[in-house]
Amino acid sequence: MSQCPSDAEITDVILALTAARGPAKSICPSEAARYLAGEGGDWRALMGDVRRVAADLASAGKIEITQGGQPVATGPVSGPVRLRITRDGAG
């Protein structure tokens, strides 16, 4: 993938990775960033964009953002989070 992926590319990767895990499991946002950055790429530089797009997907009901296994409200969230597909997003 490119160093500056579009929001659409980020969306596709987040949805593909979370759908592959199913609604009972989650991914770390860094998994999407690492995939997008490619081998040896600077995935940390993509984390802000991945988290922003994840928040948009959560607002649209496609995924849930969780902390400690519990869904959190979209918006600024500090600390480690996980992403999981919703049952609606999986269909």
C-alpha positions in Angstrom: 0.0 0.0 0.0 1.0 3.6 -0.4 2.5 5.8 2.4 -0.5 8.2 2.2 -3.6 6.0 1.8 -6.9 7.6 1.1 -9.8 7.4 3.6 -11.4 4.9 1.3 -8.4 2.6 1.4 -8.2 2.9 5.2 -12.0 2.1 5.4 -11.6 -0.9 3.2 -8.7 -2.3 5.3 -10.5 -1.7 8.6 -13.7 -3.3 7.4 -11.8 -6.3 5.8 -9.7 -7.0 8.9 -12.6 -6.6 11.4 -14.9 -8.7 9.2 -12.3 -11.5 9.0 -12.3 -11.6 12.8 -16.1 -11.4 13.1 -18.2 -9.5 15.7 -17.0 -11.5 18.6 -13.4 -10.5 18.2 -11.5 -7.3 17.5 -8.4 -5.9 16.0 -5.9 -3.3 17.2 -5.9 -0.2 15.0 -2.2 -0.7 14.5 -3.0 -3.9 12.5 -4.7 -1.7 9.9 -1.9 0.8 10.0 0.8 -1.9 9.6 -1.1 -3.4 6.7 -1.4 0.0 5.0 2.2 1.0 5.6 3.5 -2.3 4.1 6.8 -4.1 4.9 9.2 -1.6 6.5 6.8 1.3 6.2 6.1 3.9 8.9 2.9 2.6 10.3 3.0 4.8 13.3 2.6 7.9 11.0 -0.8 6.4 9.9 -2.3 5.8 13.3 -4.0 9.2 13.5 -5.7 8.7 10.2 -6.7 5.1 11.1 -8.2 6.2 14.4 -10.0 9.1 12.6 -11.5 6.8 10.0 -12.4 4.2 12.6 -14.3 6.9 14.5 -16.2 7.7 11.3 -17.0 4.1 10.8 -18.2 3.7 14.4 -20.4 6.8 14.0 -21.9 5.1 10.9 -22.6 1.9 12.8 -20.2 -0.2 10.8 -17.7 -1.0 13.6 -17.5 -0.5 17.4 -14.6 1.0 19.2 -13.9 -0.7 22.5 -11.7 -0.1 25.5 -11.4 -2.9 28.1 -13.9 -4.9 26.0 -16.6 -2.3 26.4 -17.9 0.0 23.6 -16.9 3.6 24.0 -18.5 6.7 22.5 -17.0 8.0 19.3 -15.0 11.1 19.6 -11.7 11.8 21.3 -10.7 8.6 23.1 -7.3 8.3 24.8 -5.4 5.2 25.5 -5.5 1.8 23.8 -8.6 0.9 21.8 -9.8 -2.1 19.8 -12.0 -2.2 16.7 -14.7 -4.8 15.9 -17.2 -5.2 13.2 -20.8 -4.8 14.2 -23.4 -7.5 13.3 -24.8 -4.9 10.8 -21.4 -4.1 9.4 -20.6 -7.8 8.9 -23.7 -8.3 6.7 
